[in-house]
Amino acid sequence: MPDPSLHAALAATQAHFRDTVLPLWQGAGFNTELGLPFEAVNATGQPLPAQRYRAMACARQLYVFSSLIDQPGAREHAATLFRSLQRHFHDAEHGGWFYSIDAQGAPLDRRKDLYTHAFIVFACAHYWEKVREPLVESVLNAALEVIATRFSTGDGLHEALLGEDWSDQGAGPLQNPLMHLAEAFLATLAVRDDKPTQAALLALCEAMQARFVEPEHGIMLEKPRGAVDNWFEPGHQFEWLFLVQTSPLLQGSALHRSLQRAFAYAQGTGVQDGVVMAMLKLDGEVLDATQRIWAQAEYLRALTLRPDADVGAQLQVLRERFLHGAGWHECRDGKGMVSRTDMPSTTPYHLLTCYQGLQAFV
């Protein structure tokens, strides 16, 4: 059973999120004219000069404020974000959603990427669960349809990137957007009975096992097996494990068994002094020792599923090394020195999913 002191530590961490992190994105970190979060704020919470706004960042923030919709102002903020997602990023001519707009609100990168569309599904599923508005479900359905008809490669996998007009860009399938697609499918299935989405999820996980998992250690690679200069990220092993192990549909699958082995290998090679490193070769050689906060959050969340893990001690690592009075440290370098002082608008998504996993654990 969890240590009773974990309750107090988690309560303090959640209070930090509610009282420090959320207000950043309802105040100075939010462009009220465009109705969008700035890409990042500095260490004192002031927005960095805007060069672009991404649909993915808008969707992640829509998820955050949907999940906390009973917090003061959150319902109204979520509604604004949902309207902005459609207003600024939806491609009325070709369908789907643009990757980004410029500082003035004009389309910037007009290509269509799977990562963005996965987060639109993810955010709309959470938002629809809370508001049950037909328009929200129609956007959810449209995003799922685009993924099925435009991005699918017909073998369970999906293209990572397509042109504005859905033309082939030669990207092929990549691990990270496919992981978030699995997350989006799971979010959809959590709020409604959806047989096509369930079938797509099962096909995706079977294809990931066949094409991306390295058989010796069960590691989920970033590119398909056999690709040149492949690597793995410990944080993604932890993230995948949590998604699969907490799904009754996926528990006990071949992918689940692989990821359980991957956890042990990633923990042994990619976690040093309680902190997760960014990138490794398959043989365990460290390619990038950067300590990113999202990877720490995913490790902590995954530990709640591991028998005899000291979740309280790992939460303390996150609080002491990555959270501070004005927000968080996005990155530390391999020596533990703070290497990024900005706070991106996409990071609260990782913190919130981590805290939700902890809440279920305690």
N, C-alpha and C positions, 0 to 999 in steps of 0.2 A: 504494500500500500504506500502511496506517496507520503513523504514526511509532512506533518502538519505545518511546518514552517514554510513549505512551498506555497501554501495558500496565501500567506501574507506577502511573500515575494512576488507572486503572480498578481495579486491585487495592486501592489505598488507599480508594477510594470504596466498593467492595464490603465492605471490612473495617469501614468506618464503619457501613454498613447492618447488617452481621451483629453487630457488637459494641456499637453504640449504639442503632440504631433498633429492631431486633427485641426486645431486652430490655425496652424501654418497654412493649410490649404483652403480654409474658409476666409482667410484674411489676406495678408500680403502676398501669399503664394498663388492667389487666384486672380486672373485677369477678368474683371467683371464685364468689360466691354465685349470680349469674345466669348465669355462664359466658359473658359477653359483654365486648367491649372498651368502655371508656368512649368517649364521643363525641370527647373531646379531652383532652390533658394540657397543663399549663402549661409555661413555659420551663424549669422545673427537673424536669419529668417527673412531676409530681403531677397526679392527675385533677381536672378541673374538676367542680363540682357537677353531678350527673346530673339532667337534666330529661327525657331520652328516650334510647332506644336504637333504632337503625334496622336493619332487616333487610339493607339494602344494605351498611352498614358491616361487619356480621357476615360477609357474603358476600365482601367485598373482603379481609378478614383471613383468611378461609378459603383464598382463592386464594394469599395470601402464604405462609402456613405450609404449604400443600400443595406449592407450588413449591420450598420449602426444607425438605422433609420430613426430610432427613437431618441437619439441624442439631439440636443437643441440645434435646430437649423438643418439637420442632416436630410430630412425628407425634401425640403425645398432645394437643397444643394444637389441631391441626387437627380431631382427632376430637371434642374438646369443642365447638369452634365449629360443626361440622356438626350435632351433637345439639342445640345451642342454637338454631340456625336453625329446626329443625323444632319444637322444644318451645315456643318463644316466639312465632313468627311465622306458622306454618302455620294457615290457616283451615279447620278441620275441617268446618264447616257449608257454606261456599260454595266451597271450593277456593282455590288460590292462597295468597299470603302477604301479611299485613298490612304496611303501610309502617313502623309504629313501635309500640313499647310505652313505657309510662311508667317512672319511676324504680323503681317497685315490681314491674314486670314484667307489668302489665295492658295489654291492647291500648289504644293511644292514638289514632293515626290509622289507622283501619280500612280506608282506601281501598287500591286495588290500582294500583300504578304500574308502567309498563313498565320503567323504569330499574332498579327493584329486581329484577324477574323476570329481566331480562337478566343481571344480576350473579349471580343464583342459578344460572342455566345456566352462565355462565362459570366460577364457582367449582367447581360440581359436576363439570364436565368435567375440570378440572385435578385435582381430588381423586380422581375415579374412575380417572384414568390412573395414579395412584400406588398406590391401594389395591385397585382392582378388586373392591370390595364390592358385591353386588347391591342393597343398600338405597340406596347412593349413586347408582347408575345409575337406580334407580326414581324418585328425586327429580329427577334430570336429565330423565328422560322426562316426568314430571308437569309440570315447569316448561315444557318445550317444548310440551306439549299445551295448556296454559293459554294460552300465547302464540298458538298457532295458532288456537284455537277461541274465545278471549275477546277478545284484543287486536287481532287482524287485522281490517283494514278491507276485505279482499278484493281490494285493488289493489296488493299488495306492501308497503303501509305498515301502521302499527299505531297505535292510540290510545295517547296518552301516559299517560292517567289514567282509571280507572274507579272506580265506587263499590264499597263492600264487597260488594254483591250483584251486581256487574258492570254496574250501571246506568250510562248515559251521563252524563258530567260536562261534555261540551262542550269538552273539551281539544283534540281533534284530534291529528294527528301533529306531533311536534317533533323537531328534529334530534338533540339530545344522547342521548335514550334510544334512538333508532334507530341511532345510531353504535355504542352499546354492545351493541345487539342484534346488529348485524353482527359485532362482536367475539366475542360469545357463540356465534354460529353457527360462526364460524371455529374457535373453541376446540373445539367439538363435533366438527367435521369433522377436526380434527387428531388425535382419539383414536379415531374409529370411522368406518366407512363408513355414511353416513346420507343417503339420497337425498332424503327430504322436507326435511331441513334444508338440503341443498345447493340445492334448488329454491327454498326460502324466501329464502335468501341472495341468489341471483341476481335474484329478483323484487324484493327490497328494494333492491338496488343500482341496478337499472333505474329503479325508482320514485324513488329519491333523485336520480338524474340528471335525471329528467323534472320533478320537483316542487320540489326544493330547490336545485339548482345554478343560479347566475346565469351566463348564457352568455358574457358579455363576458370575464370574468376566470376563469371556472371556479370561483368561490367557492361554498363550501357555506354557505348561509344558515342561521340558527337557526330560522326559521319558514318555511313554504312560500312560494314566490315570490308576490308580490302582497300579502302580509300587511302590515298597518299597522305602522310603527315597527320594521321588520326591521333586523337587524344581522348582523355576522359576528365570530367569534372566531378570531384567528390560530392559537391553540393547537389548535383543532379541525381546521383545515386540515392541520396537521402530523400530528395523530393519525389522521385519515382516510387520509392518504397512506400512512402506514406500514402500516396494516391492509390496504389494497388492494394496494399494491406488493409486499408480502411474501407475497401469496396467489397461487399459480400459477393458480388458478381465476379470479381477478379481474384479473390483469395484462393490459394491452392493451385493457381494456374502455373504453367511453365515459366511465365514471366515473373510471377511472384517468387518462385523458388530461386530463379536466377538473381533477383534483386536482394534476396536475403543473403546470398553469398557475396554479392557486390557490396553490401553494407559493411561486412567484416573486412573486405579488402580495402575499401575506400577509407574506412576508419583507421586501419593499420598503416596505410601509406600516406593518406592525405590529411590527417588530423595531427597537429603537433602542439603539445601543451594545451590541449583543449580548444584549439582554434583551427578552423578548416582552411586549407589552402585552395587556390583557384584551379590550377590545371596540372595534370600529370600525364606522363607517358604510361602505356599499359604496363611496363615493367616496374613502375613505381618511381621513376625519375621525375623530380619536380620541374615542371616547365615554367610555372608562375606561382610564386609563394604568396601572392597578394591575398589578404584576408578580407573578403567582401562580406558585408553584413547579411546579405540575403542567404549566403551559404551557411552562416552561423545559425540563422533562423531555421533553415531547413534541417540542419543537423539536430538542433534542439527539438524540433517537432518530431523527427523520426525517432529520437531516443525515447519518446513516450510509448513507443511500441515495443521496445526492447526489454526483455526481462533483466531485472537487477541493475538497470542503468541509473546513474545518479543524476536525475533530471534537475534537481535543485541546484547542484553544483554547476551544471551547464548553463542554467538560467542566470546564475551569478556571473559567469564569464560574459554572457551577453550584456548584462546590465553594467558591469564594471568597465568593460573594454569598448563597448560600442554605443551605449546610450549616454546622453549627457543632458544637462539642464535645459538646453535650447533645442534638443532633438536627438541626432545620432551622428556617429562617424560612419560614413559610407564605406571607406576602405582604410585598412592599415597595410603597410608594406611587409615584406618578409621578415623585417626586424621588429615589427610591431609598432612602427611610427605611423601616425596618421598621415595618409597620403592623398586623401580627398576630403576637403572640408565642406563641399557642397552637399546638399540633400536633395536627391531627385524625387520628383513626384510619383515615380513608379515604386519606390521602396515601401511605402506604407502597406501595400498589398502583401508583401512578404511578412512584415511584422504582424499584421492582423491574422493571416492564416496560421502563423506560428502560435499566437496567443490563443486562437480558437482551439488548436490542437492541445495546448496545455490545459485549457479550461475543461476540455473533455476528459483529460487525464486525471485531474485533481477531483 
